[in-house]
Amino acid sequence: MVEALPRAEDVAIAPLPPSQLPEAVGLLARAFRDNPLNRAVARWRGARARQRINEHGMRAHLPVALARGRVLGAQREGVLRGLLVAALPWGYPFPPPPWGARLRCLVGQGLGVASRWAQVYAALDARHPRDEHWYLGTLGVHPDFQGQGIGGALLTRWLAEVDRDGLPAWLETDRDSNLGFYGRAGFSVAEELEVLGVPVWALRREPRAGAPPGAVE
């Protein structure tokens, strides 16, 4: 057995309603603003610029994930605190956004930033598994509320569905501090790679039909 994931009992986990898309865009843009890959993609730009870059990307891609994948929101006191975005089995990769959304994203981010994001996606896709699996694309909690069990509550809810399917799960992270968090949920490092000079860890969780999230046999 491994240690159970922390749970936030006062957090409500539910599929994100379309009406909360603008709030979700802002939350994820802020949650990932200071991540190593975001800094590498944005290069010399400051925090505000990196957040705007993220907002353009999330505004283009999150509606596609909402329509084609699994998007779970974590609410506390009626306010969105965290978000999980996953692709369904055989649902990776998501289709591209409509042309209008892609053009607005390109103009908003700039050609150089958009090109570097494309390099990131291509590098990760080259190592992505080709078997049937669930893919955790994004798990973000607003920095003001991290460490309160919100991310663990989202992950636990999602893994319950993964385990019902008896399928493996896959994700990537650019923060070594996340390895223990995902390790407690049964993920192990499948590969370490470097993207734009940033270490990235690809993690896999093997099927465990009927097992409670966070437990291993």
N, C-alpha and C positions, 0 to 999 in steps of 0.2 A: 504494500500500500504506500501511497505518497500522500503528503499533507493535502487536505481538502482546500479548494480555492476559497478565499474569503468571500463572504456574502453580505450584501447590504439589504437587510430585510425591509427597509422602508423605501426601496427603489422599485418602481413599477417598470417591468420590461414588457414591451409590446411592439408589434410591427409599426413602423413609422408611417403616420398618415401623410398624404401628399401636402396637406396644409402646413406641415412643419418643415418642408424642404428648405425654405430660406433660413430658418433657425439651424437646421442641420448643416447647411453649407458653412455658416459662420462658425459653428462649433468645431467642425473638422479642420477648417482652415487654421483656427487658432491652436488646436491640439497638436498639429504636425508642423507648425511654423518653425520650430527650432530643432527639428530632427536633423541628423547628419545629412541624409540625402537631400532634404529640402534646402539646406545651406549650400550643398555642393551644386545643386541645380541653379539656385539663385545667384551663386557666386558672391559678388561684393555687396549685394543689396542688403539693406537693413531689415529689421523685424517687420515693420509696417508693409514694406514692399513684398516681403516673403508671404505675409498673410494675404495680401491682395492677389498674388500669383496663385496661391492655393484656392482662394475663393473663385477665381476664374475657372480653374480646373474642376473643382467640386460642382460648380454650377452647371458645367457641361455634362459631367459623367454621372453624378448622383441620380438624376431622374432615370437614366438607363438602368442603373442598379436597382432602383425602386420598382421598375417595371419588370425586370428580368431575373432578379435575384432575391436574396433575403436581406432586408434592412430592419434591424431592431433598434429601438430607441430606449434609453434608460431615463425615466422621469423621476425627479424627486421634488416634492412640493409643487408639482405642476410645471416644472421647468426642465427642459431637456438638458441632461448632464453628460450623456455619453451615447455613442452610436457604434453599431457593428454592421459591417457590410460584407456579405458573403455571396459567392456564386454557388448555385445549385449543382448537383452532380451532372456532368456533361454540360454545364452552363458557362464554363470558362473557355475562352475569354468573353466578356460582355461585348455585344456589338458596339460599334462606334456611335457616338451621338449623331444626331441629324447634322447636315452640313452647316446650317445656320449657327447652331450651337458650337460646332467645331471652329468656325470662322471667328466667332466672337471670342472664343477662348484663345485662339492664336493671336488675335489683335491685342487682347488684354494682357497676355503673358509675354508676348514678344517672340520673334522667331528663334532666338538663341535659347531661351528658356524652354520653349516647346520642343525644340530639337533635342535638348539634353533629357527632358522627360521621356521622349521617344527612345533614347538610348537606354535609359533605366528600364523601361518596359520590355525592350527587346532582350536585354541581358537576363532579366528574370524569366521571361517566357522561354528562353533557350533551355532553361533547366527545370521547367515546370513539368510535373509528372503527366503522363498521357493516359493513365488508367482512370477509372471512374473514382471520383473523390469529391469531397466538399473543399472549397477554397475560401479561406478567410482573407479577404482583401484589405480590410480596414477595421481596426478596433481603436477608437479614440475617445478619450475622456477629457473634458475641459481641464486645463491645468489647475484651476482653483479647487477642483474636487477630486483630484487624483489621490490615491492612497486610502480611499474610503470604501473600497469593495465594489465600486460601480463597474469597473472593467471585469472583475471576477464574476459579477452577477450576469453581465451580458454573455461572457464566454460560457458560463455554466448552462444558461438557457439554450444557447446555440448548440453546444455539444450534446445536449439531451436529444436534439433532433438528429444530429450526426450519428449518435449511437443507435437510435431507432432504426436507421438505415443500415447499420453495420458496415459503414464505409470508412476509409481513411480520410484524414484531413491534412491540409497543407497550408502553410503561410510563410511569409518572409518578414523579418524585422531588421532594422538598421541600428538597433540599440541593444548592446549586450546586457543591459540591465533588465531587459524583458525575458531573457532566457530562463531565469528561475521561475518567473510568473507562468510562462507557457509550459515549463517542465513539470510544474505541479499539476498541470492538467493532462499530462501524459505525452506531451510533444518532446521529441528529441531532435537534435541537429542532424539533418541529412547532408548538408553541404554548407561550407562557408566560401563566399566569393567576394570579389571586390568590384564595385560599380562606381565609376567616376571617382575612384580613389577612396571610397567609403566601404568598410567591411559590412557585409550583409549576410545574415544567417537564414538559410532555408530550413524550415522545421516540418516534420511529418509526425502524425499521430496515427498509429495503426488501428484497424477496426477492432471494436470491442462491443459487439452487440449485447445489449442488456446490462452493461456495466455502468455504474454511476459515474458521472463526470468527475475527473480528478482521481480515479482509482485505477490501479493496475492489478492484474492477476499474477 
